[in-house]
Amino acid sequence: MTTSSSGFTDLFDTFDREAFRLETLDDYGRSGNVNAYKTYLAGGPKPDGYNAGWLSELNAHTGAGKRVYRVHIVSRPLSSYLRFELGWGYRTNMTAGEEFFILDVTDRPNPLLGVPDFWLFDAEVTAVMNYDGAGGFSGADVLPEDRTPEFVAHRDTALDHAVPFTTWWAEYGE
């Protein structure tokens, strides 16, 4: 079933242990932080209070001992949006305890080809993220519980093939 934005965000209030995200797109430029992205493209500085709402939420989760982590599948050269997301977003969000991993498929096959973006909460609830062709978020589908093992396997595959963001960024970041 497709959930409303508020229904999807409620999932962040109800998980107990961990929230995992798989990101597969090169551009989420119309999904959030649109003004910050425009500032980045124009060569401006990162705005004061950038990602403040998410940082506050992350601090609450990680302060309570919960894990929030993600794997982003990328291919070099990075899109402008990915340079923004990794350079501003990931590096900022790490300060609140979010963990990031990169699955770089530049020189190898993508082991998760065709797998959609998703959030997996406590390895029990899966929300598949829907985007339009221009990187705009259009809702989430919360899947039936019998689909969860499939997405737990996708998470495990992603982590098996990914490296910590800081390791990858030290080599390929800008």
N, C-alpha and C positions, 0 to 999 in steps of 0.2 A: 504494500500500500504506500502511496506517496504521502509523506507527512508535510504539514505546514512548516514554515520556518520556525515557529515557536515550538511545535512538536518535536522537530529535529533537535533544537537546542536543549530541550528538556532531557535528552539523553545524556548530556554533559553533567546534569545535576543528579543523575541516578546511578552512574557507574561506581563500583566499589574499589576496583583494583587498578585497571588499566584501560586506556583508550589508545588504539592504534589507528593510524591513517596511512593509506596507500595513495600516493599522488602519481598520476600518469601523464598529465598534460604539460605542455610547454608554456601555456598562457592561461592564467586565471585573472586577467587584467580587468574584468568587469564584475568580479565576484566580491571584492572587498578591498579596502585601502586604495580605492580608485584615485583619490586626490594625491595620496602619497606616491603612487606609481607615476602620476603625471609630473610631480615634483622631481622624482628620480630621473625621468626621461629628459627633463629640462635641465638637469645638472645641478639641481638645488640640494640643500642639505636635508638630512633626515629631520622631519618635524619633531618639535618637542612633544612628548606624550605619545609618540608613535606606538601603536599597538597597545595602548594603556589598558583597554578593556580586556583583551586577551591575556595580557601579562598578569592582571589581577586575578583572572580566573585560573590561570596556570599556577600562580603562587598558592591559591587556595587548594588546588588539587595536589600539587607536589608537597606542600606543607602538611597535608594530611596523609602523606605516604603513598599517594597514587602515582602511577606512571603514565605519562603522556608522551607518545613517541610516534615517529613516522618514517616512512621510506619514500623517497621521490625517485622515480625512474627518469633519468636524463640521458641526453645524447649531446655531445659537444659538436660544434660550438653552441653555447647556451643562447637561448632566445633573450631578448631584452628583459622580458618579464622574469625569466628564471634568474638572471643576474640581479634583478631587484629583489626577488623573493629570498634567494639564498643570502645575498649580501646584506640586505636590511632586515628582512623578516626572520630568517633562521638565526642569524647572529644575535638579534635582539631577543627572540623568544627563548634562546638557550639560557639567558640570564635568569629566567623564571623556572628553569628545570626541564623544559621540553627537550627531548632527545631527537636527533635527526640522523638519518642514514641515507646514503646515496647509492643507488643501483645504476651505475654508468654502463649504458649499452652501446657506447660509441663503437667499440671494437669487438663486440660479441652479440650473439642473439639475445633477444629479450625473453627471459624465461616466463614472463607473465603477459605475453602478447595477447591482447584482447580482454584482459581483466580490467574492469572499470575501477574508477576511484571509489574508495569506501572508507568508512570508519567501522571499527570493530571494538565493541565495548565489552570488557571482561570475558572475551572469547565466547559471548553468549548472544549478543545482539549485533546484527550487521545492518548498516545503513549505506546503501549504494548512492553515491552522489551523481546528480545529473547536471550537465552543463550544455549550453547552446554552443554553436560553432565558434563563437567569439569570446569564450571564456567567462560567460555569465552563468552563475549558479541558478538552476531552475527547480530545485527541490531535491528531496531525498526519498528513496524507497527503502522502507524498513522491511527486510526479508523475513520469511517464515523461519522459525528456529531450525527446521531440518536442513536449511541451506548453510547454517553456521560452520559446520566442519569444512566445507569447501573454502570458505574465506579464512578460516584458521590456517588451512594449508597454503593459501596465497600469502598470508602474512609470513608464515615460516619460510616459504620459498624466497620472498623478498628479503628477509633478514639474512638468510643463508648466502645470498649473492651480493649483499650490500656491504659498504664500508662506512665507518663513522664519518659523519659530515666533516668534522674538523680535519680528519686525515685527508679526505678528498679535497677539501677547500685549500689546504696547504699546498697541494699539488696543482690544482686547476682553477682556484678562485682568482678573482681579479681585485 
